[in-house]
Amino acid sequence: MTSSQLPPIDLPAYDADKREANEARYRSNHVGTCIVCGRPLSRSQADNGAWVHMSTDWQVISPDDTEADSQGFFPIGSECAKKIPAGYRN
């Protein structure tokens, strides 16, 4: 199965309260946040880390999917990236 044949998947489950707390706690000194948990990403993590392609249905889609309605790519932290199958990470 090629990556373009991968079906959409949901983001890993996360605690919404914990995500909001992470976003509030780390409002400065970072360039982005993990799309799953809200933890901050340094410039190096954002530049060299994993990214996931999100559909407008808020599902993770194959990085090379050109047929789905795309929101684009979002950064994902190293711990959360372990929860996403390799074929979906860019």
C-alpha positions in Angstrom: 0.0 0.0 0.0 1.5 3.3 -1.0 1.2 6.4 1.3 -1.4 8.0 -1.1 -3.6 5.0 -0.4 -3.5 5.4 3.4 -7.0 6.1 4.8 -7.5 9.2 7.0 -7.0 8.6 10.7 -8.0 10.5 13.8 -5.5 12.4 15.9 -4.5 10.6 19.1 -6.7 11.2 22.0 -5.7 14.1 24.3 -6.9 15.7 27.4 -8.4 19.1 26.3 -7.8 20.6 29.7 -4.2 19.6 29.7 -3.7 20.9 26.2 -5.2 24.3 27.2 -3.0 24.4 30.3 0.1 23.6 28.1 -0.8 26.4 25.7 -1.3 28.9 28.5 1.8 27.9 30.4 4.1 28.2 27.4 2.8 31.3 25.6 6.3 32.6 24.9 9.8 31.4 24.0 8.7 29.0 21.3 7.8 29.1 17.6 4.8 26.7 17.6 2.9 24.1 19.5 2.2 20.4 19.0 -1.1 20.0 17.3 -2.0 17.1 19.7 -0.9 18.2 23.2 -0.2 21.9 22.9 3.4 21.7 24.2 5.8 24.2 22.8 8.2 23.5 19.9 11.6 25.2 19.6 12.8 26.5 16.2 14.8 23.3 15.8 11.9 21.0 16.6 9.6 22.9 14.3 12.2 22.9 11.4 13.4 19.3 11.9 10.5 17.5 13.6 7.5 15.7 12.3 4.5 17.3 10.6 1.1 15.9 9.9 -1.2 16.8 7.0 -4.7 17.6 8.2 -8.0 17.5 6.3 -10.8 20.0 6.8 -12.6 17.1 8.7 -9.7 17.4 11.2 -8.3 14.0 10.3 -4.7 13.1 9.6 -4.3 12.3 6.0 -1.4 11.0 3.9 1.3 13.6 3.3 0.9 13.3 -0.5 -2.9 13.3 -0.6 -4.0 15.9 -3.1 -7.7 14.8 -3.3 -8.8 15.6 0.3 -9.8 19.0 1.4 -6.5 20.1 3.1 -5.9 22.5 5.9 -2.2 22.0 5.4 0.6 20.6 7.6 0.8 21.1 11.3 3.7 20.4 13.7 3.7 17.5 16.1 6.0 17.0 19.0 8.3 14.0 19.3 6.3 12.2 21.9 3.0 12.6 20.1 4.6 11.7 16.8 5.2 8.2 18.2 1.4 7.8 18.3 1.0 8.5 14.6 1.9 5.8 12.1 5.1 6.5 10.2 3.4 6.8 6.8 1.4 9.8 8.0 4.3 11.8 9.3 6.2 14.1 7.1 
